[in-house]
Amino acid sequence: MSNIIITGSSRGIGFEMAQLFANEGHQVLALSRNEKPISELKHKNITSFSFDISKKEDIQRMEDFINKTWSCVDVLINNAGKLLNKPFLDSSMEEFEEVYKVNVFGVARITQSVIPHMSKKGHVVTISSMGGVQGSAKFPGLAAYSSSKGAVITLTELWAEEFKEGGPSFNVLALGAVQTEMLEEAFPGYQAPVTALEMASYIKDFALSGHKLYNGKMLQVSNSTP
């Protein structure tokens, strides 16, 4: 069984993933600013505490847990994300920066902290969006969000190159429309053809075995746009 870290686990895909991994017997550290939904599950294989990916002290708390409880981390899933749906000219630079603090800098910081605890067989999976893929359909109001999701695609390629000798492996999944709270915030009233549970199941399987075939790759996981 593996030791799995999942960020953004309070709702949607992350919430479903934590349960899927745990039900299979894996040990899960489910991290989110709102720990209540996960903690209320009272699952024996899930540990959770309030966690803000943009705060150094919370990263240290995670490191302390790893050092005291686990000998290694097998899978890190960078699932946490922040959305800003606002016209570019109406968006303050503070709002733009807040999106990047979570979607880019937070992802970089937690990955940097976890890599030393991973072996060559480890796998870092970062969740991006089709909106961050060059040449894909783009939508007004999502300049901060989509550009930040493009940044982590490039980061993944760079990490794979830098750590190709000693591991772990790094891949990024660019998701299409999935019926989550965040999708409703971005596209009110739109009904996606894929549920959060269906996507969570796909990501779980990919996180456990995808690195055997892929490293440094961006896979488009989408059958619908948005």
Secondary structure as UniProt FT lines:
FT   STRAND          3..7
FT   HELIX           12..23
FT   TURN            24..25
FT   STRAND          27..32
FT   HELIX           36..39
FT   TURN            40..41
FT   TURN            44..45
FT   STRAND          46..50
FT   TURN            53..54
FT   HELIX           56..69
FT   STRAND          75..78
FT   HELIX           88..90
FT   HELIX           93..100
FT   HELIX           101..106
FT   HELIX           107..114
FT   HELIX           115..117
FT   TURN            120..121
FT   STRAND          123..129
FT   HELIX           130..132
FT   TURN            134..135
FT   TURN            140..141
FT   HELIX           143..162
FT   TURN            163..166
FT   STRAND          169..175
FT   HELIX           181..186
FT   TURN            188..189
FT   HELIX           196..209
FT   HELIX           210..212
FT   STRAND          217..221
//
